[in-house]
Amino acid sequence: MRPGVVAVLVSASLLLLGAAPADGSAPVPLPDRMADTGGGTQLITAVAPDTGSTTGTVTWWDREGGDRGRWVAAGSAPARFGSGGLAEGATRVQGTNTTPTGLYDLPYAFGIEAAPRGTAYRYRPVHGDSWWCQDNASPSYNRWTEPRPADCRATEAEHLITYSAQYAHALVVGFNYDRPVRGRGAGIFLHVDGRGATAGCVSVPKEAMRRILRWADPAERPHLAIGTSGGPTAVTRY
């Protein structure tokens, strides 16, 4: 690869992370370069190098000084994505193990373990009869059910309590949630790491998930932006 091309790629990577440009001007935080941040004063970004990646970085941000203030990173952690990489959320297909790109709200939190002290989000405890329905034929599609209704097949649902590591703590991601489109996908969460890549969720180490829950304030309207460093699914276009 030519030296000039390497320099361009390095500069682009530094800019994405909010590093100072080569001209010495002040760094521009990632949220300030996004098309939309959800209108709140908290934001989580989950960025992968490209759509074929299964790893990347999650960063959580505060907008200091209110709506006109500056975005400041409050923390970051290594992230894992779907084993199938990432896919445009608006056209994603269920069963592809891809993480949907886009900007999403975070309706509520849940977990097998108790909420970390200081958690402000509504936190739903997982019980033995807690399920997440992914059955396209069920009226409960892409919803928590307790117990699992007869019209939601067990083979097309997640028995939440069986994921003791991943669902120790989690945030529901508002992908395909308000008006679910059958076949688009269900059960997308920000949760604790398992053994490897996810089935389409975003995951972080357990302590990072606990930090995020202690940090997140629903009154600040936090959203999760998922995307790549560049290209058609760049996080900056959401």
N, C-alpha and C positions, 0 to 999 in steps of 0.2 A: 504494500500500500504506500502511496506517495506521502512524503512528510507533510505536505500541505493538507491532504485529506485527513491525516491523523490529527492535525491541529484543529481542524474544523470540528471533528467528532468530539475531541476533548473539550473544546469550548462549549459545544452544545450540551454536553453532559454537565459541565459546571453550571451553566445557566439554568438548567432544569432544577438543580439542587439549590439554587439561590446563591451561587457563588458570585463574587464580584467579577464583572466583565473586564476584559483586557484593558479597557481605557481607564480603569481605576475608579469608575463611578460606583455608587452604592449598589449592593446586590438587590435584585428584585425577587422577593419571595414568590414561590410557586403559586400560591393562591391569587396573587395580584396579576398573574398572567393567564388566569383561567377565565373562560367566557362567563361562568356562573359559579357561585359558591353556595347557593341555597338561601342567601339572604340573612343568615345568622352571623354570629360572632365566634363560632367554633366550626372547625372543619377537619375532617380526616382525609388524607390522600393516600391511595394505594397505587403505587407506580411500578410497572414492570418494564424491562428494557424493550420488549416487543411482544407480539401476540403469541409467539411460541414459547414464551418464558413461563416457568412455574415458580419463580422466586422474584422478589423485588423488595420494596421498602414501603412501610406504612409510617406516616408522619402525622401527628396531630398538632393543630394550629389554633392559636387564639388571636382574635383581632383586637389588639389593645387600642383603647381610645374610642371604642364604639364603631358605628357604621363607617365612619370616615378615617378610622385609625389604620395602623399598619399590622400586617399579619406577622406573627412571631411563632416559631416552632416551639411547642411545649414538650415534645418528646418524639422519638422515632424508634423503630424496631424492624428487624428483618421480617419479611412477609412471605407467605406461600399462597399460590394461586391454584387453579384447577389443573388436574393432570393433562387436560386437553388445551391448556394455555388460556388465552383470553379471547372473547368474541364481542362484537358490538351488541350491546344489550337490547337494542330495538329489534334485532333480527335473530337473536340467539335461539337455538333449538334445544329443547330439553333432552337430557340423556347424553350430551356431548362432553360432559365434565369440563366445560369451559366457564370461566369467571366472566360475568357480564360487565362490560365497561359502561360508564355513565355516571350520573350524579343522583344519589339516592338519599332519602331521609332514613331515619333510624327510629322506627316506631316504639320499640321497647326492648328491654334486656331480659335475659333468662339464664338459669343455670342449675346444674345439679348441686353445686356447692353454694353456700350462702353468699349473698352479695358482699363485695369488699366494703369495709366500713367507709362511710362517706359517699356511697353511691346515691346519686340523686334520681336516676332513671327508675321508672317503674320496673321492678325486677320480679319476674314470674318464676317460682320454684318448679323444678322438674319433678314429677311424681312417677310412680310405676305405670300409670295409665296415660302418660303424656305422649302424644304423637304429633308429627307434622305431616299433614296429608299432601301427597304429590300425585294423587290419582286424578287424571284429567277428566274422568267421568263423574267425579264426586262434587257436590255443591260445596264441600269443605276444601276444595283445591287451594293449595298454598295458604293453609291456615293451621294454627295450633288446634288440636282437638283433644278433648279429655272427658270421657274415653274416646277411643277411635270409633267412629260411626260405622255401621254395617256397610254403607255405600262407599267407604274408602278402604280398598283392599290393603291388607297388611303388607303385601309384596310391593305396593305402590305408596308406602308411607315410611317415615323414619320413627322408630321407637326411641325417643330422645334419651332415655335413661341408659341405653346400651352404649352410648358414646361418652363414656365416663371422662376421658381426657379432653376431647374436643368441646364438649358442652358443659365443662366445669363452669365456664362463664361465656356468655355470648350476647351479641346485639343482633336483633333482627334487621336485615337490610331491606329497604322498601322496594326492591326490584320485583316487578310484576305483582305488586301487592294490592294497590288500591282497586284496580280493575283488572283482575288476572286474565291473561290471555292463555287459553289452553295450549299446551305444547311449547310455551315459551320458557318455562322453568319455574321451580318452586323450591323453597327452603334454602335461600341464600342468606348466609350469616357472616358476621365478623366474629370469629371464635378462636379458641386456643388451638395451638398446633397439635396435630396427630403425629403419625409416623412419617408422613411424607406430604406430597401434594394433596390438594383437596379434591372434592367432587364438583367444585364450582364456587365454593366459598372463598373468603379471604381469611387466613389464619396468621396468628402471631404467637410468640412465646407466652406462657401463662402469666408471668409477672407483667409483661407489657399489656395484656388484656385487663389485668386488674388495675393497672395504672390508668388505662383509658376509661374504665368504668368510674374510677374515683374522680377523674378529670371532667368527664362529659356532664353537661348540665342541659337538660331539655329546654330550659328557659332561654338558652343561648342558641337554640335551633341548629344543632350540629347536623351536618350531612357527611356522607362518604362519597368521595370521588374516586372512581376506579378507571385507570387508563394506562397507556403506554408512554414511553418517553417522547415518541414522535409518531408521525404517520396519521392515517385516518382515525385511529382510536387514541390519539394523544390525549392525555388527561387535561391539557389546557383548552381543549375544544368543548368541554362539558361545563 
